């Protein structure tokens, strides 16, 4: 087996990943998986490390952390393969889930147990999935504007609560502020213009434990997206529990569509990709998708 590059974000899971560094090294060694490990030091460092790893000859790069760590590694891989500029396929990409939500790992059936996840790396079976992009940023699972990244910003402020409950508390705080944005949305088969509360774009079905785009499939070549017009606080609170099962898409106020490309012009809004805030104020967005351009170990 050729050496793999492991990119570990020590902050993932509220420093859970840092506590697992030695265990991870011991497990990979015991499974006879040769590796080189880099612990990231700052936001964006994972992108640099992953791109440099491919350019220096590594064939497999593994993300050890949460969904935001995955996002950085995927962007480094996509940049190295020039996805969007040619026929390149990004990867081979592995996941050791050490984050809070671990949405992409869940979708791909990758076990949360560290040893079991490392055993998947040793087995090295792969699957090609779609990779998505908003403006110049790639993502593997989900991206959103409006309410969803506002929840992420609220979650960053919560220190004493861990796990999925933190996102629920953050959602209640975001709803309490009654956010709304004016937007124009255009997709393959339609358009909308007016005030909205949220737009969520999914390659996978689940984000932060919420099934925002429940019919999304990571290898069907389409972007699933959902949006809702501006709602009052009570309506949003009533809608929130339904997002745990995906039943919110049957609410008459909610629009659910699939498309190959999505264009949005909006008042200033935060933007996240795979749970990582990449802009706090963005006005113009173009989403597109590159079918089966990410090779991932499952």
N, C-alpha and C positions, 0 to 999 in steps of 0.2 A: 504494500500500500504506500502510495506517495504521501509525503508530508502535507498536512492541511494547515491553513492559517486560521487561527481562532481569534476573533475580535470580541473582547469582553468589556462591557460597560459596567463599571463597579457600582454605579448608582442604581441600576435596574432593580426593581422590586424594593425600592427604598433601602438600598445597600445590601439587599439579599445576595446579589451577584458577587459582591466583594467577599462576602463570607464563604462563598463556594469556590474560590479560586484554587485553593490547595486540593479540595476534594475533586475538582474537575481535572486538575493535572494528574492526580493519582489514578483516576478512573480511566483517562485516555491512555496512560502508561500501561495500566493493567490489561487493557483491551488491545495492546500492541498497535495503537494508532499514533504514528509519528506526527508531531505537531509543533507549531511555533505560535506562541500566545502573545498578544499585545493587549494591554489594558488601556482603554481610552482615557484621555486626560481632559477633554473639553467637548463641547457641542461641535459636531461636524468632523471630529477626529476619525470616527469610524468610516466615513466616506473616503478620506485620504488613505487610511490603512488598507481598506479593501481594494481600492483601485491600484495602489502600489503593489499589493500582493499579487494580483493578476499580472501586472506588467513585469514583475520580477520572476514570474514562472510558476507560481502556485496555481494549481488547477481547481482547488476547492477552498472556499472561504466560509467559515462558520460564524454565525452570530450567536454570542452567548450573552443573553440579556432579554429585554422585553421587546415589544413591537416597535418602539422608537429606535432601538438598536438595530433591529431588522431593517428598518427604513434606511438608516445610514449605510449599512453594508450593501443593501440592494442598489442604492444610488451609486456607490463606488463600483459595483460590478457592472451596472448598466453603462456607466461612463467608460469603463475599460473596454466593454464590448461594442461601444458606440451604438447602442440601441436607439432606434429612431433615425439614424443616419445611414443604415445599411441593413444587412441580413444577420448581424451578429446576435448570438444568444448569450444572455448573462448567466453566469454560474460557472461551475457547479456550486450550489449554495446549501449550507446546512444550518440547522437551528437547534440550539440548546436553550429551551425556554426557562428563563430565570426572572421574568418580569411579573407584573401584576395581573394583567388581563390575558396575555399570551394568545391573542385572538387568532393569528395566522397558524400557530402551532395547533390550536384546537381544530381549526378548519381542515388542516392537512393530516390530522390524526397522529401528530407527533406527541409522544408521552411527556408529561410534565416531570416525571421522575428523571433525575439527572443521568443515572446509569442507563436506564432504558433509552433515553435520547441519544446517548453516546453509542449505544449498541446499533442504533439506526445508522449512525455515521459509518460504523465498521461494515455494516451490510451494504451500504452505498447504493441502494436502489433509488432511482430518480424518477421524477415526474416533471414535465414541462407545464408551467402555468403562465397565465397572462401577466404582463406587467403594465401598469398604468402610469400616466404622467399628468400633472397639472402644471401648466406653464413649463418651467424647466426642471421641476422636481418629480422624480419617480416615486411610486408607491406600490406596495404589493397587496394591501388589504383594503384600506379605506381612506377617504379624505372628506373633509367637510368644511363648510363655512357657516357662519351664523351661530345658532344655539350650541351645536356640538363642540366646536373649539372654545366657546365661552365656558362650557362645562369643564373642559380640560384646564383652562386658566384658573377656574375656581378650585379644581382639584389640586393644583400646584400649591395653593395657599393652605391646604389642610395637612397638618403635620401629625395629629394624634390618631387619625383613623386610617387603617390600612385595608388593602384588598378591594373587592368590588363595591363594598359599602361606601367607600370614599367617593366613588363616582356617583352614587345615588345622592349622597349629601351635597355633592358639588352641583348636581343637576337641580336640586331644589333651590340652591342659592342662586343659580343662573336664572331660573324661572322667576324667582322673586323680583328680579330686576326688570322683567317684562321686555326683553329685547325684541326689536323688529328692524328689518332692513328693507329698503326699496331695491328691487332687482328686475332685470330682464334676463330670462333664461331661454336659450334656444337649443334644441336637440334634433335628431334626425327627422322625427315625425311631428314636431310641434314646437310651441313656444308659450311663454307666460310672461306677463309683466304686472308687477304690483308689489305690495308689501309682503314679506315672508318672515317666518321665524327660523327656518332651517333649510339647508340643502345638504344631504348626505350622499356621497358617491361611493359605491361599494364594488370591489372586486370579489371580496368575500362577504359572507352574510352577517358576521358578527363584529361589533366594534365596542370595546370597553364592557363587554358582557351584554350589550344591547343588540338585538337583531334589527338593525336599521334598514338593511336591504336583504330581507330573508330569502329571496329567490336567487340571489347572486351565486354564481359558480365561478371558481377561479380559473377555469379553462374553457369558457364558452365564447370568448372573443367579444364580449359586450360589457359595457358599463351599466350597472344598475344604479338608479338614483331615485331619491325620494325627496319631495319638498312639501312644505305646508305653508299656507298663507299666515300672515300675522294673526296670532291668537291672544286672547286675554290670559291672565295667569291661571285662572280656574280651568280653562280648556286645556292648557298645556299640562297642568298637573294631572288632569284626567287622562290625557294621552300617554303620559310617561310610563305607567305600568304596562301598557300594551306593547311597548318597544322591547320588553324582555322576551316576548314570544313572537314578535313580528306582526301581531294583529293590528297594529296601528295603521298598516297600509290599507285596511278596509274601512277606515274612517272616511266619510265623504269629503272631509276637508283636506285629505292627504292625497297627493299625486305620486304614483309609482310608475317609472318608465325604464326602458332599456334603450341604449343608444351606442353608437360607435364614437361619437364626439359630442361634447357639451361645451357651450359657451355661456358665460355669465358675466354680466355687467351689474355691479352692485355698489351700494354705499360702502364705506370702509368697514371691513369685517375682518376678524381673525381667521386664519386658515391653518388647518392641521393636515398632515399626512401620516397615517399609521400612528396616530396619537401624539405626534410631535408637532408643536407649534412652530411653523416655519415663517409665518408672517403675522404680525398683529394688526396690520392695516393693509388690506388689498382691495382693489376695485375691479380688476379685470382678470378673468380666469378662462383658460381653455383646457379642457380635459380630453385626452385621447388614450387609446389602448393599443398595445402591441401583443397580439395573440401568441401565447406559448413561447415567449421570449425569455423566460426565467426557468432555469433548470435547478430543481430543488430536491434534496435528499429527503425521502419520506420513509 
